[in-house]
Amino acid sequence: MAILVDMTGSESRLDAIKTDFKRLGVSDPVWLPGEDYDPASIELVLAWKPQQRDWSAYTGVRLVQSWGAGVDHLLDAGFPADWTVARFMGQSLKDRMVRYVCAQLSNWQLDMPRLVQAQNEKRWDWHDGRWGEQVLILGLGELGESVAETLVVQGYKVSGWSQSPKKLNGVESLTGKTGLNAGLAKADYLINLLPLTSATRGLLGSELWARCERQPVVMNVGRGASLAEDDLIPALEVGQLSGAILDVFDTEPLAAESPFWAHPNIWITPHIASISDPSDVIRLAIDNLRQVRAGESPRYPVDLSREY
Ligand code: NAP
C-alpha cells in the first residue's frame, strides 16, 4: 500500500508527518503531492484542504482520513461518491477545545487584557469582573458535548442547540427555530461549535443578534464562515453583543486590514483553539485503514453528502 499526504502545510510539518508514520511502524511509502508516485498504489489519503482534484487515476483508495474534525475542506475535493471518508476525533482534541473555551470565558470575566495592562503600569486595578452564567452552545456534537459537560461542572447554566435532541446531564437540549430563539434570549455567552454546512454558513449574523436580549459575548470556535463578518461590528456598536472571541475566520490568516484587529471588544486567536495532535491523527488513520481493509466501518465516518 501507499499513503498520500495531501495537506496544506509547511514542508517541515509534512516531513514530520512522514517521520511519524515511520515511528508508528508504517513501512509503506508515504508520498506528498508532486512527488513521483503511482496514483493507483495509493490506499490511504490523509487530507487537509487537499490540492488534488482529479482522482480518476487513484483506483485503489480505500480511505480518506481528514486531518481535522471538520470536513468542510473536503466538500469540494471531488472524491468519488463511493469512497469511505473519516474525520479526526479524539480525547486530545476534546480536551484542547474544552481548555480553550474555559480559559477564554475566564479571561473575559476577569478582563485579562485590562489586568495585563495594569501590571505593565504597576497599577492595582481592582474591578468587579464581568460575570454571566448562562451559556448557549450551538452544536452539541463531539466537541460541543465535552464543552457543555465541563461548563456544567464549573457552575454555568448550559443549553445546547443541535439538529436532533440530546440527553446530557444538566444540559438543556434545544432544537429547531423555537429552541434557538429561547436559547438566544437568555444567553450571556454564545459558543459556536457547529460544522460549516450550507445551513450554518452566515448563520451568526444580524438576524440572530436581534434575538439576543442579554448582550452576550459570542465565541466562534467552529468555522469562520458561519459568522457573517460584516454584521459583527454593527451588533457590537448597537449593544446587541458585548464582545466577540474569534478563533476562526472566513479567510485565514485574517487580513491585516480587518477592522477586527483594532476593536477593543474583539479578541482574536489564530485558529488555535484545538489543534489536531499529529500522532493521534496518524494512529487513527492507521487503525481506520485496518478496519476498512477488514470490511468494517472506520471510526468517525463521514457522509459527505450530509456535509458534516
Ligand atoms: P460534530 O460532532 O459533527 O457535531 C456537530 C453538531 O452540530 C451536532 O450536534 C449537530 O447536530 C449540530 N448541527 C449541525 N448542523 C446543524 C444545524 N443546521 N442546525 C442545528 N445543529 C446542527 O462536530 P464536532 O466534532 O463537535 O466539531 C464541530 C466543529 O468544530 C467542526 O466541524 C469544526 O468546524 C470545528 N473545529 C474547530 C477547531 C478549532 O481549532 N477552532 C478544532 C476542531 C473542530 P446533530 O447532533 O443533531 O447531528
Boltz pocket constraint, residues with backbone or C-beta under 6 A from the ligand:
constraints:
  - pocket:
      binder: B
      contacts: [[A, 68], [A, 69], [A, 70], [A, 71], [A, 88], [A, 89], [A, 138], [A, 139], [A, 140], [A, 141], [A, 142], [A, 143], [A, 144], [A, 145], [A, 161], [A, 162], [A, 163], [A, 164], [A, 165], [A, 192], [A, 193], [A, 194], [A, 195], [A, 196], [A, 197], [A, 199], [A, 200], [A, 220], [A, 221], [A, 222], [A, 223], [A, 247], [A, 248], [A, 271], [A, 272], [A, 273], [A, 274], [A, 275], [A, 308]]
      max_distance: 6.0
